[in-house]
Each structure stands twice: as structure tokens, then as C-alpha cells.
Amino acid sequence: MTADRAAGDEVFVLWHARHLIVDGRTAHRDPDGEIHLDEEEWRILGIFTDEAAAEAQRGMSRKLPGFRDEPDCFDISPLVLDEDMWTDGYFTEYPQGHQDVT
């Protein structure tokens, strides 16, 4: 961690979702306007020290191949440094017909 960043400081993560096409259409957002969180693939484009820098990168990325095809599928999420976000562990829910082979 750099000298100008401290534990508990906030950074901003810029994400992009690549969506699955279902029934010939792609729905990027829920009816309430929230981006779908259960999509095929999420990419981290960068982690920024302030939200304005993440917004600027979003604007530039919207012009790039791939990203410009889904320009409304970006999300900027605040993240607190040195915070444990998986305190309860996790489980995997498999689609019907699939099972854990481990």
C-alpha cells in the first residue's frame, strides 16, 4: 500500500458485463434500472483512487471494440481497502442437471 493510501480508504472499481442473449434479446438491466448481477462474464477494467477517474475511464472504454457494443453495461463500485468481504464463506449453486465433481 502506498504512503498516500491507508487501510479503510475507498477506491472505485470499474466493471463491465458481457451479457448472454436469451430468446433472441439481451436484457442488460432489471425493470428498476439496476444492472443484472448474474451475467455470463464480468471484467474489471481498473481500480481508481476516485470516482471521477473511474467515470473518465468508462467514457473512454465505451468507444473501444467489444465495450462499445454494450455501452450501458458498466458499473462503478466503491471498495474499502483492507476490508474482509467474505466473512461468511460461500457456496456454489449449480443449475439443474449439473453437480459438483470435487
ROMIKOL-482984 format. One record per residue: residue in one letter; x, y, z of N, C-alpha, C, O, CB in turn; residue number from 1. Coordinates in pm, whole numbers, plus 50000, padded with zeros to 5 digits. Glycine has a CB too. Layout:
<sites>
("a",(X,Y,Z),(X,Y,Z),(X,Y,Z),(X,Y,Z),(X,Y,Z),NUM)
...
</sites>
This chain:
<sites>
("m",(50085,49883,50000),(50000,50000,50000),(50090,50123,50000),(50190,50128,50072),(49903,49999,50123),1)
("t",(50054,50222,49920),(50137,50342,49911),(50118,50430,50034),(50022,50415,50110),(50103,50420,49784),2)
("a",(50211,50521,50052),(50208,50608,50169),(50085,50697,50171),(50038,50734,50279),(50334,50693,50174),3)
("d",(50031,50733,50052),(49915,50822,50049),(49782,50747,50059),(49676,50811,50059),(49918,50903,49922),4)
("r",(49783,50614,50069),(49663,50533,50087),(49671,50467,50223),(49780,50427,50266),(49646,50427,49973),5)
("a",(49561,50454,50291),(49559,50393,50423),(49448,50289,50430),(49351,50295,50355),(49541,50500,50534),6)
("a",(49463,50195,50522),(49358,50097,50545),(49227,50170,50572),(49226,50269,50646),(49394,50001,50663),7)
("g",(49119,50124,50514),(48990,50188,50531),(48960,50293,50425),(48847,50341,50416),(48983,50252,50666),8)
("d",(49060,50329,50343),(49036,50422,50233),(48949,50354,50128),(48945,50232,50119),(49169,50469,50172),9)
("e",(48881,50435,50050),(48792,50384,49947),(48855,50402,49809),(48915,50506,49780),(48655,50454,49955),10)
("v",(48840,50301,49725),(48878,50308,49584),(48753,50275,49503),(48651,50237,49559),(48998,50211,49550),11)
("f",(48762,50290,49371),(48647,50268,49285),(48684,50170,49175),(48779,50192,49100),(48597,50401,49225),12)
("v",(48607,50061,49166),(48633,49955,49069),(48540,49975,48950),(48418,49986,48966),(48613,49814,49132),13)
("l",(48597,49979,48829),(48519,49991,48706),(48504,49851,48646),(48602,49786,48612),(48587,50089,48605),14)
("w",(48378,49807,48634),(48343,49675,48582),(48270,49688,48450),(48210,49792,48422),(48257,49597,48684),15)
("h",(48274,49582,48370),(48190,49572,48251),(48134,49431,48244),(48206,49334,48268),(48270,49607,48122),16)
("a",(48005,49419,48212),(47939,49289,48200),(47917,49256,48053),(47865,49337,47976),(47804,49287,48276),17)
("r",(47957,49136,48015),(47924,49083,47882),(47802,48996,47903),(47804,48905,47986),(48045,49002,47815),18)
("h",(47697,49021,47829),(47569,48957,47854),(47542,48839,47763),(47591,48831,47650),(47459,49056,47840),19)
("l",(47464,48748,47814),(47414,48636,47735),(47291,48682,47659),(47215,48766,47708),(47381,48514,47826),20)
("i",(47270,48628,47541),(47149,48656,47465),(47054,48540,47488),(47086,48425,47461),(47180,48676,47312),21)
("v",(46935,48572,47538),(46834,48472,47568),(46709,48504,47486),(46662,48617,47486),(46801,48468,47721),22)
("d",(46656,48404,47417),(46536,48422,47335),(46553,48535,47234),(46459,48610,47207),(46415,48449,47424),23)
("g",(46673,48548,47179),(46699,48646,47075),(46710,48790,47122),(46718,48881,47039),(46593,48639,46977),24)
("r",(46713,48812,47252),(46726,48950,47302),(46824,48953,47420),(46846,48853,47487),(46588,49007,47345),25)
("t",(46879,49068,47441),(46969,49089,47553),(46908,49193,47645),(46882,49306,47603),(47109,49134,47505),26)
("a",(46885,49156,47768),(46833,49250,47868),(46946,49283,47963),(46990,49197,48040),(46709,49191,47944),27)
("h",(46993,49405,47960),(47108,49445,48041),(47071,49488,48181),(47151,49476,48274),(47181,49556,47973),28)
("r",(46950,49538,48197),(46911,49594,48326),(46777,49540,48371),(46691,49506,48289),(46907,49746,48320),29)
("d",(46759,49533,48502),(46632,49493,48560),(46530,49605,48539),(46569,49717,48504),(46648,49460,48710),30)
("p",(46401,49579,48560),(46299,49683,48543),(46325,49808,48628),(46284,49918,48591),(46163,49627,48576),31)
("d",(46392,49791,48743),(46420,49908,48828),(46546,49983,48784),(46585,50080,48849),(46435,49864,48973),32)
("g",(46609,49939,48675),(46726,50009,48623),(46860,49955,48670),(46965,49998,48622),(46718,50150,48658),33)
("e",(46858,49861,48765),(46983,49804,48814),(47040,49706,48712),(46965,49630,48650),(46960,49734,48950),34)
("i",(47172,49707,48696),(47237,49616,48603),(47227,49473,48657),(47238,49451,48778),(47386,49656,48580),35)
("h",(47206,49377,48568),(47198,49237,48609),(47330,49195,48672),(47437,49225,48620),(47164,49146,48489),36)
("l",(47323,49125,48783),(47444,49080,48851),(47476,48934,48820),(47582,48886,48858),(47430,49099,49000),37)
("d",(47388,48865,48753),(47410,48722,48726),(47440,48698,48579),(47382,48609,48517),(47287,48640,48769),38)
("e",(47528,48776,48525),(47558,48767,48383),(47673,48670,48357),(47735,48619,48449),(47591,48905,48327),39)
("e",(47698,48647,48230),(47797,48548,48188),(47938,48583,48233),(48010,48497,48283),(47794,48534,48038),40)
("e",(47977,48705,48217),(48117,48739,48244),(48131,48885,48287),(48082,48976,48220),(48203,48712,48121),41)
("w",(48196,48906,48398),(48228,49042,48446),(48378,49063,48430),(48457,48973,48461),(48184,49064,48595),42)
("r",(48415,49180,48384),(48557,49215,48369),(48586,49336,48457),(48505,49428,48466),(48592,49244,48220),43)
("i",(48701,49335,48522),(48747,49456,48592),(48834,49532,48493),(48934,49480,48443),(48828,49421,48725),44)
("l",(48794,49656,48464),(48872,49739,48374),(48980,49816,48448),(49084,49850,48390),(48782,49835,48300),45)
("g",(48957,49843,48575),(49057,49915,48653),(49006,49949,48792),(48887,49942,48821),(49097,50042,48581),46)
("i",(49100,49985,48876),(49071,50028,49013),(49130,50168,49027),(49248,50190,49002),(49132,49927,49122),47)
("f",(49045,50261,49068),(49082,50402,49064),(49071,50466,49202),(48991,50424,49286),(48993,50477,48965),48)
("t",(49153,50567,49224),(49157,50633,49355),(49039,50725,49379),(49010,50759,49494),(49284,50711,49369),49)
("d",(48970,50766,49272),(48850,50847,49293),(48749,50815,49184),(48783,50763,49078),(48884,50998,49293),50)
("e",(48623,50847,49213),(48514,50812,49123),(48524,50886,48990),(48486,50832,48887),(48381,50842,49189),51)
("a",(48574,51008,48992),(48587,51086,48868),(48682,51017,48770),(48657,51017,48650),(48637,51228,48899),52)
("a",(48790,50959,48819),(48885,50887,48733),(48819,50763,48673),(48840,50732,48556),(49012,50847,48812),53)
("a",(48739,50693,48752),(48667,50576,48702),(48564,50617,48596),(48549,50549,48495),(48597,50501,48818),54)
("e",(48495,50727,48619),(48399,50779,48521),(48468,50816,48390),(48417,50788,48282),(48325,50901,48578),55)
("a",(48585,50880,48400),(48660,50918,48280),(48701,50794,48201),(48691,50792,48078),(48784,51000,48318),56)
("q",(48746,50690,48270),(48785,50567,48202),(48664,50500,48138),(48674,50446,48027),(48853,50471,48300),57)
("r",(48549,50503,48206),(48427,50447,48148),(48397,50516,48015),(48363,50450,47917),(48308,50463,48245),58)
("g",(48409,50648,48012),(48383,50723,47889),(48476,50682,47776),(48432,50669,47661),(48396,50871,47914),59)
("m",(48602,50661,47805),(48698,50618,47703),(48672,50474,47660),(48681,50442,47541),(48841,50631,47755),60)
("s",(48639,50387,47755),(48618,50246,47725),(48495,50223,47639),(48491,50129,47560),(48607,50165,47853),61)
("r",(48394,50308,47653),(48272,50295,47572),(48299,50306,47423),(48215,50266,47342),(48172,50401,47613),62)
("k",(48414,50358,47384),(48449,50376,47243),(48528,50258,47188),(48552,50252,47067),(48529,50503,47225),63)
("l",(48568,50165,47273),(48655,50055,47231),(48576,49935,47179),(48462,49914,47220),(48743,50011,47347),64)
("p",(48637,49857,47087),(48570,49736,47037),(48526,49647,47153),(48595,49633,47253),(48664,49658,46942),65)
("g",(48409,49586,47135),(48353,49500,47239),(48274,49581,47341),(48155,49557,47360),(48465,49422,47309),66)
("f",(48340,49675,47404),(48272,49758,47504),(48168,49848,47438),(48061,49871,47495),(48374,49842,47581),67)
("r",(48199,49900,47320),(48104,49991,47254),(47977,49919,47210),(47874,49982,47187),(48170,50057,47132),68)
("d",(47984,49784,47200),(47865,49707,47166),(47768,49700,47284),(47648,49676,47265),(47904,49566,47122),69)
("e",(47818,49720,47404),(47735,49717,47526),(47774,49836,47615),(47826,49817,47725),(47752,49581,47603),70)
("p",(47748,49959,47566),(47795,50078,47637),(47727,50107,47770),(47778,50185,47850),(47778,50196,47549),71)
("d",(47611,50045,47794),(47539,50071,47918),(47563,49963,48023),(47492,49957,48124),(47391,50082,47890),72)
("c",(47661,49879,48000),(47685,49764,48089),(47808,49784,48177),(47874,49687,48214),(47702,49638,48007),73)
("f",(47837,49907,48210),(47947,49939,48300),(47890,49964,48440),(47777,50008,48456),(48026,50063,48250),74)
("d",(47970,49935,48538),(47932,49962,48677),(48055,50011,48751),(48165,49958,48731),(47871,49835,48746),75)
("i",(48038,50110,48834),(48147,50159,48919),(48107,50131,49063),(48003,50177,49111),(48175,50313,48897),76)
("s",(48190,50054,49131),(48160,50011,49267),(48267,50062,49363),(48386,50043,49338),(48149,49858,49276),77)
("p",(48226,50126,49473),(48324,50163,49574),(48373,50038,49647),(48297,49942,49665),(48265,50265,49675),78)
("l",(48497,50040,49688),(48557,49928,49759),(48648,49984,49867),(48733,50069,49840),(48636,49835,49662),79)
("v",(48631,49936,49989),(48713,49981,50101),(48837,49892,50108),(48827,49769,50112),(48633,49977,50235),80)
("l",(48954,49954,50111),(49079,49878,50120),(49090,49807,50254),(49047,49858,50357),(49199,49972,50101),81)
("d",(49149,49688,50251),(49176,49607,50370),(49050,49568,50446),(49054,49551,50568),(49268,49682,50463),82)
("e",(48937,49553,50376),(48813,49509,50438),(48784,49366,50391),(48783,49340,50270),(48696,49605,50403),83)
("d",(48761,49275,50483),(48727,49137,50451),(48582,49132,50406),(48491,49162,50484),(48751,49043,50574),84)
("m",(48559,49095,50280),(48425,49095,50224),(48363,48955,50218),(48248,48942,50176),(48427,49156,50086),85)
("w",(48435,48852,50259),(48385,48714,50252),(48385,48653,50392),(48440,48545,50411),(48471,48629,50155),86)
("t",(48327,48719,50487),(48333,48675,50626),(48250,48550,50654),(48273,48482,50754),(48287,48786,50716),87)
("d",(48153,48518,50567),(48068,48401,50588),(48099,48287,50492),(48025,48189,50488),(47923,48439,50573),88)
("g",(48209,48298,50414),(48239,48196,50315),(48145,48207,50197),(48086,48313,50174),(48231,48057,50377),89)
("y",(48130,48097,50122),(48040,48098,50008),(47997,47955,49976),(48055,47859,50027),(48106,48164,49886),90)
("f",(47896,47942,49892),(47856,47811,49841),(47826,47828,49692),(47799,47939,49646),(47730,47754,49918),91)
("t",(47833,47719,49619),(47804,47720,49476),(47670,47656,49451),(47645,47543,49494),(47916,47648,49396),92)
("e",(47583,47728,49381),(47453,47674,49344),(47462,47633,49197),(47484,47718,49110),(47338,47778,49368),93)
("y",(47445,47506,49171),(47459,47454,49036),(47324,47450,48965),(47221,47427,49029),(47521,47314,49039),94)
("p",(47324,47474,48832),(47199,47463,48756),(47149,47319,48760),(47226,47226,48781),(47219,47508,48609),95)
("q",(47021,47303,48740),(46962,47170,48741),(47034,47083,48637),(47057,47125,48524),(46809,47176,48711),96)
("g",(47069,46961,48679),(47137,46869,48590),(47289,46872,48604),(47357,46784,48551),(47100,46899,48450),97)
("h",(47343,46971,48675),(47487,46978,48696),(47516,46948,48842),(47432,46972,48929),(47544,47118,48655),98)
("q",(47633,46896,48867),(47670,46867,49005),(47816,46895,49027),(47895,46901,48933),(47637,46723,49042),99)
("d",(47852,46910,49151),(47991,46929,49191),(48064,46797,49176),(48017,46696,49229),(48002,46984,49337),100)
("v",(48176,46795,49107),(48250,46671,49085),(48376,46663,49172),(48460,46576,49151),(48288,46657,48939),101)
("t",(48388,46753,49268),(48507,46750,49354),(48490,46655,49469),(48580,46640,49551),(48538,46889,49407),102)
</sites>
